[in-house]
Amino acid sequence: MSEHTHEPVPYRTFILIWVALLVLTAITIAVSRVDLGALNIWVALGVASIKSSLVIFVFMHLRQESKLFKIGLMVMLSILAIFIGLTFFDVLYR
């Protein structure tokens, strides 16, 4: 088996991702306090998808994987977010 060697992620990247996650958390809190009706769920799922993508790409080193693997994971996460959103949409309008 061949070992893949990757260059280390600089600390600056970790700090920027941490700040981005804090900003996205603040957005989540702000949106939860505003009544947007059914749009609240979609905004929350969108922000959660962005946050999970940041964590997966940087902290789980997906950025260094093959392009096919990246696309497959992002498609899967998008489909999962759509299914969860449609479930909430169904429950909301029963």
C-alpha positions as CSV (number, residue, x, y, z in Angstrom):
1,M,0.0,0.0,0.0
2,S,1.2,3.5,-0.7
3,E,1.1,6.1,1.9
4,H,-0.3,9.5,1.0
5,T,1.6,12.4,2.4
6,H,-0.2,15.7,2.8
7,E,1.1,19.0,3.9
8,P,0.0,20.1,7.3
9,V,-2.9,22.6,7.7
10,P,-1.7,25.9,9.0
11,Y,-3.0,27.3,12.2
12,R,-4.3,30.4,10.4
13,T,-6.8,28.1,8.6
14,F,-8.0,26.6,11.8
15,I,-8.5,30.0,13.3
16,L,-10.4,31.3,10.2
17,I,-12.7,28.2,10.2
18,W,-13.3,28.7,14.0
19,V,-14.3,32.3,13.4
20,A,-16.6,31.2,10.5
21,L,-18.2,28.6,12.7
22,L,-18.8,31.2,15.4
23,V,-20.4,33.6,12.9
24,L,-22.6,30.9,11.5
25,T,-23.7,30.0,15.0
26,A,-24.6,33.6,15.6
27,I,-26.6,33.6,12.4
28,T,-28.4,30.4,13.5
29,I,-29.3,32.1,16.8
30,A,-30.4,35.3,15.1
31,V,-32.6,33.5,12.7
32,S,-34.2,31.4,15.5
33,R,-35.4,34.6,17.1
34,V,-37.0,36.0,13.9
35,D,-40.3,34.5,12.8
36,L,-39.8,33.6,9.1
37,G,-42.5,30.9,9.1
38,A,-41.5,27.7,7.2
39,L,-38.4,29.5,6.0
40,N,-36.8,29.1,9.5
41,I,-36.2,25.4,8.9
42,W,-34.6,25.9,5.5
43,V,-32.3,28.6,6.8
44,A,-31.3,26.5,9.8
45,L,-30.6,23.5,7.6
46,G,-28.6,25.6,5.1
47,V,-26.4,27.0,7.9
48,A,-26.0,23.6,9.4
49,S,-25.0,22.2,6.0
50,I,-22.4,25.0,5.6
51,K,-21.0,24.4,9.1
52,S,-20.8,20.6,8.6
53,S,-19.0,21.2,5.2
54,L,-16.4,23.4,6.9
55,V,-15.7,20.8,9.6
56,I,-15.6,17.9,7.1
57,F,-13.3,19.7,4.6
58,V,-10.8,21.1,7.1
59,F,-10.8,19.1,10.3
60,M,-11.5,15.7,8.6
61,H,-9.1,16.5,5.8
62,L,-11.6,15.9,3.0
63,R,-9.9,18.8,1.1
64,Q,-7.0,16.4,0.4
65,E,-9.2,13.5,-1.0
66,S,-10.1,12.8,-4.6
67,K,-12.6,15.0,-6.4
68,L,-15.1,12.2,-6.9
69,F,-15.2,11.5,-3.1
70,K,-15.8,15.2,-2.4
71,I,-18.6,15.4,-4.9
72,G,-20.2,12.2,-3.6
73,L,-20.2,13.4,0.0
74,M,-21.6,16.8,-0.8
75,V,-24.4,15.3,-2.9
76,M,-25.2,12.9,0.0
77,L,-25.2,15.8,2.5
78,S,-27.5,17.8,0.3
79,I,-29.9,15.0,-0.2
80,L,-30.0,14.4,3.6
81,A,-30.7,18.1,4.2
82,I,-33.5,18.0,1.6
83,F,-35.1,14.9,3.2
84,I,-34.9,16.4,6.7
85,G,-36.3,19.7,5.4
86,L,-39.2,17.9,3.6
87,T,-40.0,16.0,6.8
88,F,-40.2,19.2,8.7
89,F,-42.3,20.7,5.9
90,D,-44.7,17.7,6.2
91,V,-45.0,18.0,9.9
92,L,-45.5,21.8,9.8
93,Y,-48.5,21.6,7.4
94,R,-50.4,18.7,8.9
